[in-house]
Amino acid sequence: MNRNLALILMLVLSLTGCLPPEQTQVKTDNEIGVASALSSTAQTGPQVAADLTAHYNDVRVNCGSASMPAFLCRGIMLRSTVPSTAYKAWNPSPHSQTSGGVSFSYLSKDSKFTGLVFNQKNGFIFYPVLSRPSGTRQIEVLCSFPRDGATQLRMAPGCGAHPYTPDRSRRCQTIGITTAEGWLANRRENIWNVCSFDVRDAMNHLAADSFYQTIRAHQLGNFFAGQHDYIELVLATWPQNIPKELPMQAFFYLDGGLAGAQYDQKDFYDSTGGKVLPIIKINLPRTANADAQFIYNQADQVK
């Protein structure tokens, strides 16, 4: 059996729970090659909108085993940015280059929010790891917060202690917090007692539940309509100026952000020698019972 067929078989078995956790854990770029091979064809704009909608509506607890957190296969990992001629939107910021972490928001049917950090209006979306295109990097998710984690003030890479309450804002597992209920009880003692759930590959069979507790705390804490009520993920910082290697699926915008998304789309096209990523409009839910919408409009595209 050749390597590609073997990898495909391994993925199928892992998604049906037939492999032990240590064999299903996503660890390296080579080990994830099977998922990449399944996503080697570029998607059209309407296909991207449909794919995002499907990932948003998917509410699986994990991606097939206790070692595979839900963000590997479902939900929307997005990063809001500010368009500028001074830098590329997809490059890690100077702070991220120093800290080793890049902040994203996580949006799904079971983890909704109504607005982005700093009221920003556009940005880009990463594929879930298990559906990223061939030739792109696996970017590891390091930790998650049920709401904004004030990560710029934390110890590197943004998952460490917050200076206001350093003893009770460290890695959740380090201070004995492994459940949504425990996370909320800790925060009730002091609003800065916001610890990070460790979701790294090294968590192995504990990884999926760690992220699921993030989602549960988001729900139980009724984090939805506040200014900072979005799940925050910290991803490992990637090198500068590698747009072709990033698992980017689309640029997006909210109302008022189209011009920024159009600037980024053209900049990406020019920086990659002609690669086109579609622009998708996201209508975030306005009530807890509403859902986000992902809309492709040909008139929005400049490339």
Salt bridges, closest charged atoms under 4 A:
ASP29 OD1 - ARG132 NH2 3.14
ASP51 OD2 - HIS55 ND1 3.73
ASP58 OD2 - ARG60 NH2 2.63
ASP110 OD2 - ARG74 NH2 2.88
ASP148 OD2 - HIS228 ND1 3.80
GLU181 OE2 - ARG216 NH2 2.62
ASP198 OD2 - ARG171 NE 2.75
ASP198 OD2 - ARG200 NH2 2.74
ASP229 OD1 - ARG147 NH2 3.17
GLU245 OE1 - ARG137 NE 2.67
ASP255 OD1 - LYS281 NZ 2.84
ASP267 OD1 - LYS88 NZ 2.74
ASP270 OD2 - LYS266 NZ 2.87
ASP291 OD2 - LYS109 NZ 2.72
ASP291 OD1 - LYS112 NZ 3.36
